[in-house]
Amino acid sequence: MSVRDLLAGRTVIVTGAATGIGQAFAVGAAAQGAHVVVADMNPADETVAAVEAVGGQALAVRVDVADDASVRAMAAAALQRFGRIDGLVNNAAYFREVRLTPFEELDPGQWDRIFAVNVKGVWQCCKAVMPAMREQKNGAIVNIASVVAVAGQPGYLHYVATKGAVLSMTKGLAKECGPHNVRVNVIAPGFVITDATRNRPVEWQQSFLKARAISREQRPDDLVGTALYLLSDLAAFVSGQTLVVDGGHIMY
């Protein structure tokens, strides 16, 4: 098996794929031979062009993962264009608008919105792709959580809580989906430098860097190899697991 053949002929949906980490996942999957559904609330022309630049095929779909009808339409579009759904990367998350706030002062409306996207959205995307994966008797779902769900983090309680929910959901989903040969795992990244995170307090960013064994900034590409492994047959007997990718901040 060559590197190019790792996901050859498969269809992978990546949510939140217009920029940042999601874009890196989409391009990485395409480079391994996958057809990629680039799903995002925002225009994804840049990601589509990047996928095509590595020889892949892309379908851009506008989706709000918090809206069930929108998510079902995403899955239907994937099946109509490519005929199958083999992988799902639940990367979309509400984070850009989140600011360091004591938990007593959190806005209830933002609390509800972040849970609608980060938790309900993951559930709805899994629900939408499962019929196709069940029929194929094969599939791989990769949920994206965060190292803060493992280590805790002051000032972002609602975000931390949603990512902790993703860790637990992954275990439950793995048990339910396993009999259909559908694997469900989770990646917990450290603090990754993207357009959505550059505005975080410098002291906060430095605290992550100093705690790492590999003392440098984490980039979106640092996560791609782990996602590709979990989507591929190399991880055919791996399910319900949390893989922390943070440069050696959290160690089990």
Backbone as a ProteinNet text record, in pm:
[ID]
protein_1_A
[PRIMARY]
MSVRDLLAGRTVIVTGAATGIGQAFAVGAAAQGAHVVVADMNPADETVAAVEAVGGQALAVRVDVADDASVRAMAAAALQRFGRIDGLVNNAAYFREVRLTPFEELDPGQWDRIFAVNVKGVWQCCKAVMPAMREQKNGAIVNIASVVAVAGQPGYLHYVATKGAVLSMTKGLAKECGPHNVRVNVIAPGFVITDATRNRPVEWQQSFLKARAISREQRPDDLVGTALYLLSDLAAFVSGQTLVVDGGHIMY
[TERTIARY]
84.3	0	88	70	145.4	74	144.5	84.6	-38.1	-29.3	-140	-263.7	-245.7	-358.4	-426.9	-382.2	-432.9	-584	-641.5	-786.4	-843.7	-777.5	-818.4	-961.2	-1039.7	-1176.5	-1276.3	-1234.2	-1323.8	-1372.9	-1483.6	-1540.5	-1535.8	-1477.4	-1461.9	-1528.1	-1614	-1674.3	-1593.1	-1555.6	-1486.8	-1568.9	-1617.4	-1693.9	-1599.1	-1642.7	-1556.6	-1431	-1446.4	-1329.8	-1289.3	-1352.6	-1320.5	-1183.8	-1140.7	-1013.9	-948	-828.1	-763	-744.9	-776.5	-755.2	-839.5	-964.2	-1051.1	-998	-945	-885.6	-766.9	-684.1	-570.4	-617	-722.3	-776.9	-825.1	-897.9	-954.5	-844.6	-743	-634.1	-554	-532.7	-460.7	-532.2	-663.9	-741	-737.2	-747.2	-741.7	-606.2	-500	-366.1	-347.1	-431.8	-428.1	-528.8	-590.5	-677.9	-826.1	-867.7	-1009.9	-1081	-1209.4	-1298.9	-1341	-1342.6	-1364.6	-1487.1	-1574.6	-1686.8	-1642.3	-1629.4	-1582.2	-1705.1	-1734.1	-1858.1	-1828.5	-1899.6	-1876.1	-1992.1	-2011.6	-2111.1	-2063.7	-1933.8	-1873.9	-1827.7	-1807.7	-1757	-1625	-1609	-1491.1	-1412.5	-1414.5	-1346.3	-1197.1	-1136.5	-992.1	-958.4	-1040.5	-1015.2	-1038.6	-1144.4	-1171.2	-1053.1	-1001.1	-886	-764.1	-743.5	-629.3	-643.3	-765.4	-790.7	-762.3	-810.2	-789	-641.4	-569.4	-426.6	-343.9	-393.3	-321.9	-382.2	-467.7	-523.9	-652.2	-715.4	-837.7	-964.1	-1076	-1206.9	-1276.1	-1337.7	-1402.9	-1544.6	-1630	-1766.5	-1784.3	-1809.7	-1833.7	-1981.5	-2011.2	-2149.4	-2162.5	-2258.2	-2285.1	-2368.6	-2322.9	-2393.3	-2380	-2487.5	-2487.6	-2507.1	-2401.9	-2410	-2510.5	-2550.3	-2650.7	-2792.3	-2806.5	-2938.3	-2951.3	-3046.8	-3058.9	-3086.7	-3175	-3207.7	-3085.6	-3006.6	-2885.3	-2786.1	-2772.8	-2679.4	-2726.3	-2855.6	-2908	-2888.1	-2903.1	-2879.4	-2733.1	-2642.6	-2499.7	-2471.4	-2525.2	-2503.3	-2564	-2682.1	-2747.9	-2665.8	-2609.1	-2526.9	-2402.1	-2342.3	-2224.5	-2257.3	-2368.7	-2409	-2445.1	-2509.9	-2548	-2424.5	-2324.2	-2204.1	-2109.4	-2086.2	-1980.6	-2031.3	-2157.9	-2217.6	-2192.1	-2110.9	-2080.4	-2023.4	-2024.6	-1961.8	-1878.6	-1749.3	-1659.6	-1603.4	-1588.3	-1528.3	-1596.2	-1593.7	-1646.9	-1549.1	-1508.4	-1427.7	-1511.7	-1553	-1636.4	-1546.7	-1511.2	-1417.9	-1485.7	-1604.5	-1672.7	-1694	-1665.9	-1680.8	-1704.1	-1772	-1793.6	-1682.4	-1589.2	-1477.5	-1428.4	-1436.2	-1380.8	-1435.9	-1565	-1628.7	-1612.3	-1554.3	-1541.2	-1425	-1447.8	-1343.8	-1324.2	-1204.7	-1172	-1271.1	-1350.7	-1457.5	-1473	-1476.7	-1505.8	-1639.6	-1648.4	-1767.6	-1895.6	-1884	-2004.8	-2059.7	-1977.3	-2016.6	-2048.1	-2047.1	-2075.1	-2217.2	-2230.8	-2361.4	-2441.3	-2563.7	-2642.8	-2671.1	-2688.3	-2712.5	-2592.9	-2472.4	-2353	-2334	-2368.7	-2361.4	-2446.3	-2569.1	-2658	-2604.7	-2551	-2501.5	-2380.3	-2289.5	-2169	-2201.9	-2301.2	-2344	-2417.5	-2493.5	-2566.3	-2470.7	-2358.9	-2261.8	-2167.1	-2104.9	-1994.5	-2039.1	-2160.8	-2209.9	-2325	-2431.9	-2544.6	-2501.5	-2413.2	-2366.2	-2292.6	-2210.2	-2139	-2238.4	-2334.3	-2436.2	-2513	-2553.3	-2633.6	-2553.9	-2426.9	-2344.7	-2324.9	-2299.6	-2286.7	-2416	-2526.9	-2657.1	-2683.3	-2638.9	-2665.5	-2586.1	-2462.6	-2379	-2395.5	-2453.2	-2457.4	-2535.5	-2648.7	-2717.4	-2629.9	-2551.8	-2463.8	-2353.7	-2295.1	-2188.6	-2241.7	-2361.4	-2421.4	-2446.2	-2495.1	-2521.8	-2392.4	-2286.4	-2155.9	-2086.5	-2135.1	-2069.3	-1924.4	-1904.2	-1770.1	-1776.5	-1693.6	-1687.4	-1597	-1554.5	-1469	-1510.1	-1533.3	-1569.3	-1458.6	-1411.9	-1309.7	-1367.1	-1385.2	-1433.8	-1315.2	-1329.1	-1221	-1262.5	-1187.5	-1214.2	-1107.3	-1045.1	-939.2	-869	-742.5	-667.5	-727.4	-801.9	-861.1	-965.1	-1021.7	-1118	-1049.5	-920.7	-842.8	-778.7	-725.7	-647.3	-725.9	-840.5	-911.6	-847.9	-926.2	-873.3	-963.4	-911.6	-995.5	-1035.5	-1155.3	-1200.9	-1274.4	-1285.3	-1353.2	-1443.2	-1516	-1587.4	-1683.8	-1760.7	-1857.8	-1788	-1675.8	-1600.2	-1540.8	-1481.2	-1425.1	-1532.5	-1650.7	-1760.1	-1803.5	-1808.1	-1849.8	-1747.3	-1620.6	-1518.6	-1511.1	-1541.8	-1553.7	-1669.4	-1778.7	-1893.1	-1855	-1773.1	-1730.2	-1648.5	-1563.8	-1487.7	-1582	-1681.5	-1775.1	-1864.3	-1911.7	-1994.6	-1920.5	-1793	-1714	-1714	-1702.1	-1703	-1838.3	-1945.8	-2079.2	-2106.3	-2065.5	-2085	-2005.3	-1883.8	-1800.8	-1870.3	-1933.4	-2004.7	-2126.1	-2199.9	-2321.2	-2290.1	-2183.7	-2153.4	-2064.8	-1994.4	-1902.9	-1962.7	-2084.2	-2142.3	-2161.7	-2159.8	-2174.2	-2038.7	-1930.9	-1795.2	-1767.3	-1825	-1799	-1720.5	-1603	-1515.1	-1532.6	-1525.6	-1539.3	-1427.7	-1346.9	-1236.6	-1233.8	-1147.9	-1141.4	-995.6	-969.5	-839.5	-856.1	-764	-763.7	-639.5	-652.8	-537	-500.2	-376.1	-337.3	-379.7	-319.2	-351.8	-287.1	-370	-324.1	-333.8	-229.1	-229.7	-306.3	-419.8	-500.4	-549.2	-619.8	-676.9	-776	-838.8	-940	-878.7	-749.8	-689	-577.1	-535.5	-423.1	-451.7	-580.7	-616.4	-624.8	-591.7	-594.5	-482.5	-500.5	-395.8	-261.2	-156.6	-23.2	19.4	-12.4	26.2	-39.7	-162	-236.6	-171.1	-136.2	-69.7	65.4	139.4	271.6	264.6	156	142.3	136.6	74.3	69.5	207.8	273	403	504.3	505.7	603.2	579.7	455.4	422.3	452.9	489.5	508.7	648.7	657.3	788.3	853.5	771.4	819.3	782.2	877.9	849.5	845	736	710	560.1	519.7	378.8	322.7	198.2	130.6	55.7	70.7	8.4	-96.7	-191.9	-294.2	-236.9	-128	-70	-22	1.8	46.8	-60.4	-184.7	-295.7	-333.9	-287.2	-337.4	-301.7	-177.4	-136.1	-219.4	-252	-333.2	-472.7	-531.1	-664.9	-664.5	-562.3	-554.7	-539.8	-460.6	-445.6	-580.8	-655.8	-783.8	-888.8	-878.8	-973.6	-941.2	-819.3	-772.3	-781.8	-751.8	-751.7	-635.9	-539.5	-431.6	-485.7	-601.7	-665.7	-791.7	-791	-910.7	-960.6	-873.8	-914.8	-902.9	-913.4	-903.8	-1037	-1099.7	-1226.3	-1246	-1313.6	-1342.5	-1223.4	-1120.4	-996	-979.8	-909.4	-872.9	-723.6	-688	-547.8	-515.5	-433.5	-392.2	-274.5	-289.7	-183.9	-152.5	-54.1	-28.3	120.1	206.2	348.7	403.8	329	378	344.8	230.8	182	117.9	14.1	-51.5	8	50.7	110	38.8	-3.2	-66.5	38.2
-120	0	125.2	209.6	334.8	437.5	544.7	651.7	706.2	718.2	771.8	683.8	555.1	461.8	449.9	523.6	504.9	519.8	618.4	640.6	638.7	569.8	569.8	519.3	592.7	552.9	579.3	638	662.2	806.9	826.4	960.3	1001	1116	1166.5	1304	1319.9	1449.4	1515.2	1640.2	1717.1	1841.6	1855.1	1974.3	2083.5	2208.3	2320.2	2322.7	2292.6	2269.1	2389.1	2503.1	2618.7	2677.2	2664.1	2723	2635	2673.2	2617.9	2468.3	2409.1	2265.8	2184.5	2223.5	2150.6	2150.5	2262.3	2269.9	2174.1	2168.4	2076.9	1931.7	1896.6	1760.5	1729.2	1823.2	1800.9	1778.7	1863	1850.8	1723	1692	1569.3	1445	1440.4	1325.1	1313.5	1426.8	1426.1	1377.9	1417	1374.7	1224	1160.1	1015.3	944.3	1018.6	957.6	966.6	1032.5	1039.8	1148.2	1124.3	1231	1303.7	1435.7	1511.4	1601.2	1591.1	1683.2	1792.3	1913	2027.7	2098.5	2073	2121.4	2236.2	2348	2464.5	2562.2	2647.1	2753.7	2862.8	2873.3	2979.9	2927.9	3017.7	2974.5	2900.7	2794.6	2708.2	2697.7	2803.3	2799.1	2771.7	2829	2811.2	2665	2600	2459	2371.5	2398.4	2321.8	2332.3	2453.6	2472.5	2396.7	2395.4	2324.5	2173.8	2122.5	1979.9	1943.1	2025.3	1996.9	2009.3	2095.1	2113.9	1989.5	1905.3	1780.4	1662.1	1693.1	1589	1527.8	1588	1533.1	1591.9	1530.8	1581.9	1632.9	1750.2	1810.9	1854	1842.9	1895.4	1989	2117.1	2214	2214.9	2204.8	2204	2304.6	2394.5	2487.9	2415.1	2413.9	2338.9	2409.6	2404.9	2445.3	2317.6	2271.2	2142.1	2142.3	2260.5	2268.9	2251.9	2247.8	2235.5	2097.8	2019.6	1880.3	1869.1	1953.7	1946.8	1979.2	2075.2	2112.3	1996.8	1927.7	1815.4	1699.4	1672.5	1564.1	1595.1	1721.4	1762.3	1744.3	1768.9	1747.9	1602.1	1511.4	1369.2	1326.6	1378.3	1345	1394.2	1513.6	1568.4	1483.9	1436.5	1351.6	1221.9	1162.1	1037.4	1059	1169.6	1197.7	1216.7	1285.6	1315.3	1195.6	1129.7	1028.4	885.7	870.4	737.9	662.5	718.5	651	751.4	713.5	793	697	713.5	622.9	683.3	814.4	879.9	1011.3	1046.3	1174.4	1230.7	1354.4	1425.1	1538.2	1522.1	1622.7	1731.3	1826	1930.8	2063.9	2087.7	2216	2242.5	2364.7	2399.9	2549.2	2584.2	2724.2	2762	2846	2885.2	3027.2	3070	3199.5	3313	3305.9	3413.7	3399.2	3289.7	3263.6	3343.7	3407.2	3485.5	3438.5	3461.9	3427.3	3496.2	3415	3468.5	3381.5	3441.1	3361.1	3288.6	3167.6	3086.5	3149.4	3231.3	3295.7	3402.4	3447.1	3557.3	3512.7	3382.6	3333.7	3368.2	3399.2	3433.9	3306.4	3295.7	3173.4	3147.6	3253.5	3234.8	3173.6	3219.1	3161.3	3017.3	2991.4	2853.6	2760.2	2802.6	2719.5	2702.7	2810.5	2803.6	2711.5	2719.7	2638.3	2490	2458.4	2319.5	2273.3	2362.9	2327.3	2288.9	2359.1	2331.6	2218.2	2230.7	2141.3	2003.1	1992.4	1863	1811.1	1888	1845.8	1829.1	1917.8	1908.8	1780	1734.9	1608.1	1492.9	1492.6	1388	1386.1	1503.2	1508.8	1464.4	1500.3	1456.3	1305.1	1249.9	1103.5	1034.6	1089.7	1032.5	1035.5	1141.9	1158.2	1061.7	1029.1	941.5	794.6	764.6	625.8	532.5	574	480	431.4	521.3	480.8	388.4	421.6	337.5	201.4	199.2	72.9	-16.1	42.3	-34.8	-89.9	-8.9	-52.3	-151.5	-157	-236.8	-192.8	-61.4	-8	144.4	199.1	344.3	385.7	510.7	564.8	707.9	735.6	869.2	919.1	1040	1102.1	1231.1	1234.1	1354.3	1436	1567.7	1655	1719.2	1688	1745.4	1850.5	1843.7	1937.6	1885.4	1920.5	1881.2	1942.3	2053	2115.2	2025	1932.3	1838.9	1737.3	1718	1624.7	1695.7	1815.4	1886.4	1992.2	2035.9	2148.2	2279.1	2387.3	2518	2626.3	2713.6	2819.4	2922.5	2976.5	3085.6	3045.3	2915.9	2866.9	2748.2	2759.9	2644.3	2582.9	2665.4	2608	2533.7	2587	2518.1	2388	2394	2274	2167	2208.4	2113.7	2045.9	2122.6	2062	1959.8	1989.7	1896.6	1772.6	1789.8	1672.6	1584.9	1647.6	1571.5	1493.3	1552.2	1482.5	1357.5	1367.7	1249.4	1137.2	1170.1	1068.9	1015.7	1105.6	1063.3	964.5	988.4	901.2	757.8	741.9	608	540.3	616.6	560.5	525	614	588.4	467.1	453.6	339	207.7	202.8	81.5	53.8	160	142.2	112.8	174.2	161.1	41.2	-9.5	-120.7	-242.6	-285.2	-402.7	-387.6	-264.5	-239	-212.9	-242.4	-221.8	-74.1	11.3	154.8	194.5	250.5	288.8	436.4	470.1	608.7	640	738.5	778.9	930.2	979.7	1123.9	1168.7	1282.9	1349.3	1468.4	1481.1	1595.1	1679	1784.1	1868.2	1957.3	2004.3	2112	2244.6	2353.1	2484.5	2498	2509.1	2513.7	2657	2703.1	2838.1	2840.2	2910.4	2932.1	3076.3	3116.5	3251.5	3272.2	3163.3	3173.7	3181.1	3151.5	3146.3	3248.2	3314.5	3407.7	3523.3	3554	3668.6	3631.7	3509.4	3470.8	3541.7	3563.4	3630.8	3561.3	3640.9	3585.9	3498.3	3542	3464.3	3326.3	3321.1	3194.7	3102.6	3158.9	3079.6	3027.2	3113.5	3074.4	2964.2	2962	2858.9	2719.8	2707.1	2578.3	2542.8	2639.7	2612.7	2567	2633.2	2601.2	2463.7	2415.9	2287.5	2168.2	2194.4	2086.6	2028.6	1898.4	1836.5	1886.5	1904.1	1960.9	2108.6	2191.5	2330.9	2419.3	2408.5	2496.1	2512.1	2606.1	2623.4	2499.6	2467	2357.7	2413.2	2347.1	2389.9	2288.5	2329.3	2235.6	2107.4	2118.9	2000.1	1896.6	1938.9	1844.3	1740.7	1767.9	1679.1	1585	1616.4	1546.5	1398.5	1366	1225.9	1138.6	1189.9	1113.3	1089.2	1192.1	1177.2	1076.1	1082.3	988.1	845	827.2	694.4	641.6	724.2	679.8	656.7	727.9	709.9	586.5	539.6	434.1	295.8	195.9	57.7	28.9	118.2	100	97.8	160.4	163.6	77.6	-30.9	-113.7	-174.9	-184.8	-244.7	-144.4	-16.7	91.7	164.3	165.5	237.1	278.3	390.7	441.5	504.8	539	587.1	738.4	796	937.6	947.5	1012	1033.7	1180.9	1207.7	1344.4	1380.7	1487.6	1535	1678	1694.1	1826.3	1853.2	1775.6	1797.4	1751	1666.3	1613	1698.9	1767.8	1843.3	1745.7	1675.8	1573.3	1438	1365	1232.7	1128	1018.9	908.4	806.9
0	0	0	-98.9	-101.2	-15.5	13.9	92.3	21.9	-108.4	-186.8	-175.8	-152.4	-150.6	-14.8	84.3	219.8	228.6	158.2	158.1	16.5	-73.3	-213.8	-230.6	-306.6	-337	-227.5	-118.3	-5.7	-5.8	59.3	73.3	219.2	244.4	380.5	391	489.1	519.4	630.3	609.8	712.9	742.1	863.8	899.3	949.5	934.1	970.8	886.6	757	671.2	586.6	604.3	520.4	552.2	677.6	719.6	825.5	865.2	983.3	984.7	1100.3	1120	1022.6	1003.5	912.3	770.4	727.8	594.2	583.1	686.8	685.7	677.5	750.4	743.2	602.2	541.5	408.5	304.7	306.3	209.5	235.9	362.7	395.9	348	365.6	319.7	167.6	99.4	-46.7	-96.3	-27.6	-66.8	-53.2	28.1	44.9	-45.2	-139.1	-238	-211.2	-102.4	-68.7	-148.3	-176.7	-218.6	-91.4	-93.6	28.5	17.3	116.4	130.1	226.5	175	251.6	307.7	434.1	494.4	590.3	571.6	656.3	639.4	739.9	729.1	634.3	616.4	537.2	401.5	305.4	174.9	190.2	110.4	125.5	-4.1	-85	-213.8	-198.6	-96	-75.3	-47.9	34	64	-58	-131.7	-254.1	-349.2	-366	-455.1	-404.2	-273	-215.4	-233.2	-219.5	-241.8	-387.1	-476.8	-618.8	-656.8	-586	-615	-584.3	-491.3	-460.6	-535.9	-634.8	-720.1	-671.2	-569.9	-513.9	-573.8	-540.6	-578.2	-453.3	-463.5	-347.4	-381	-282	-289	-171.6	-199.7	-93.2	-57.4	70.7	119.1	232.2	220.4	329.2	433.3	557.3	661.6	795.5	871.6	1011.9	1091.3	1158.1	1225.7	1340.3	1386.9	1492.8	1440.4	1307.7	1243.9	1180.4	1228.7	1184.6	1035.1	981.6	839.5	754	797.6	725.4	723.5	834.5	843.3	756.5	758.4	674.3	526.2	490.1	352.1	313.5	408.3	384.1	349.2	427.9	402.9	269.5	240.4	113.9	-5	7.5	-101.1	-123.1	-13.7	-24.7	-98.9	-64.1	-128.1	-274.9	-303.7	-442.3	-530.3	-477.3	-557.5	-564.7	-451	-446.7	-424.1	-384.5	-374.6	-245.3	-156.3	-31.2	68.4	196	301.8	386.1	383	454.7	582.1	582.9	697.9	730.3	857	904.2	1005.4	986	1084.9	1141.7	1265.7	1332.7	1390.6	1304.3	1342	1374	1319.1	1339	1487.6	1529	1669.7	1684.5	1790.5	1826.8	1923.4	1877	1961.9	1934.1	1809.8	1771.4	1857.6	1891.3	1966.6	2117.9	2162.6	2305.6	2362.5	2475	2539.6	2683.5	2736.2	2874	2968.1	3040.8	3125.8	3249.8	3369.6	3489.4	3473.3	3525	3498.4	3551.3	3659.1	3713.3	3619.1	3525.2	3437	3294.9	3270.5	3135.7	3092.2	2965.3	2908.6	2880.1	2933.8	2911.1	2763.5	2686.3	2543.3	2473.3	2510	2450.4	2497.9	2623.4	2673.8	2586.7	2558.1	2476.7	2334.5	2277.5	2140.2	2129.7	2224.8	2216.7	2233	2315.4	2327.3	2201.8	2139.9	2017.9	1905.4	1895.1	1789.1	1828.5	1944.2	1980.6	2026.3	2077.5	2127.5	2040	2032	1948.2	1803	1756.7	1619	1590.3	1684.1	1666.8	1658.1	1749	1748.6	1615.8	1568.7	1446.6	1324.1	1317.7	1204.7	1206.3	1324.5	1335.5	1293.6	1338.3	1305.9	1155.5	1089.5	947.1	859.7	900.7	818	851.9	965.8	1011.5	918.8	859.6	769.5	654.8	594.6	484.7	534.7	648.1	702.3	744.6	801.1	842.5	720.9	613.3	491.5	431.9	438.9	386.9	478.7	605.1	709.3	729.7	721.7	740.6	750.9	836.9	847.2	961.9	957	1063.2	1093	1219.4	1264.5	1356.5	1331.1	1414.1	1471.6	1601.4	1668.4	1718.2	1712.8	1757.7	1889.9	1994.1	2125.7	2154.6	2269.8	2307	2430.8	2443.4	2561.6	2687.9	2674	2793	2857.4	2779.7	2836.4	2927	2906.5	2987.2	3105.7	3078.7	3179.8	3255.6	3200.4	3258.1	3214.8	3219	3180.8	3238.1	3322	3378.5	3273.8	3291.4	3206.9	3081.3	3055.9	2935.5	2971	3079.3	3133.1	3032.5	2960.9	2867.4	2753.6	2705.3	2601.1	2654.2	2773.2	2835.1	2851.8	2896.9	2919.9	2789.9	2680.9	2554.1	2506.4	2522.3	2475.2	2564.7	2693.9	2780.7	2736.7	2694.5	2643.3	2518.3	2432.3	2310.6	2345.7	2447.1	2490.4	2532.9	2613.3	2662.2	2550.3	2464.3	2351.4	2262.4	2243.1	2156.5	2208.6	2338.6	2396.6	2378.4	2402.6	2383.6	2239	2147.6	2005	1959.5	2010.2	1972.2	2008	2124	2166.4	2077.4	2042.8	1961.4	1816	1764.3	1621.7	1590.6	1691.6	1670.7	1603.7	1641.3	1577.4	1426.2	1377.1	1233.4	1167	1239.6	1190.3	1162.2	1244.7	1236.7	1360.9	1339	1448.1	1480.8	1608.6	1652.5	1751.1	1718.8	1804.7	1816.5	1905.8	1927.7	1935.1	1873.2	1884.9	1978	2072.8	2164.3	2136	2054.2	2024.4	2141.9	2140.1	2229.5	2169.6	2215.4	2160.9	2023.8	1920.1	1781.8	1729.8	1665.4	1609.7	1477.7	1476.8	1356.8	1359	1254.7	1251.7	1365.5	1409.2	1515.3	1655	1666.7	1800.9	1821.4	1716.4	1730	1825.1	1844.8	1929.5	2077.4	2113.8	2254.8	2330.2	2459.5	2537.1	2521.4	2502.8	2480.3	2597.5	2719	2836.9	2835.1	2789.7	2781.3	2678.8	2562.6	2460.1	2510.1	2578.9	2626.6	2731.7	2808.3	2911.6	2849.4	2733.3	2664.4	2610.1	2547.1	2485.7	2590.2	2704.8	2809	2870.7	2865.5	2927.8	2837.6	2712.1	2616	2621.7	2593.4	2576.1	2447.4	2343.7	2216.8	2220.5	2250.4	2283.5	2158.8	2086.3	1972.7	1954.9	1868.4	1840.1	1770	1803	1734.3	1614.2	1500.8	1376	1331.9	1247.8	1200.5	1140.9	1065.7	1002.5	1103.7	1228	1330.2	1365	1328.1	1361.9	1247.8	1128.1	1009.5	1010.5	1043.3	1040.4	1132.1	1249.6	1344.6	1289.4	1228.3	1169.9	1056.4	971.5	859.5	908.4	1010.7	1070.7	1118.1	1190.4	1245.6	1137	1026.6	916.2	832.4	839.6	749.5	812	728.8	776.3	871.4	879.8	976.7	1119.2	1139.3	1271.4	1273.3	1198.4	1182.4	1312.8	1414.6	1541.7	1656	1619.9	1718.5	1724.5	1842	1857	2002.4	2020.6	2153.6	2223.4	2147.2	2206.2	2192.7	2288.4	2284	2257.6	2147.3	2114.6	2137.3	2237.1	2267.4	2178.5	2101.9	2012.5	2052.8	2141.9	2200.5	2224.9	2159.5	2177.3	2310.6	2379	2505	2625.6	2619.9	2736.8	2836.3	2790.1	2870.6	2835.3	2934.8	2910.3	2995.8	2930.1	3001.3	3041.6
[MASK]
++++++++++++++++++++++++++++++++++++++++++++++++++++++++++++++++++++++++++++++++++++++++++++++++++++++++++++++++++++++++++++++++++++++++++++++++++++++++++++++++++++++++++++++++++++++++++++++++++++++++++++++++++++++++++++++++++++++++++++++++++++++++++++

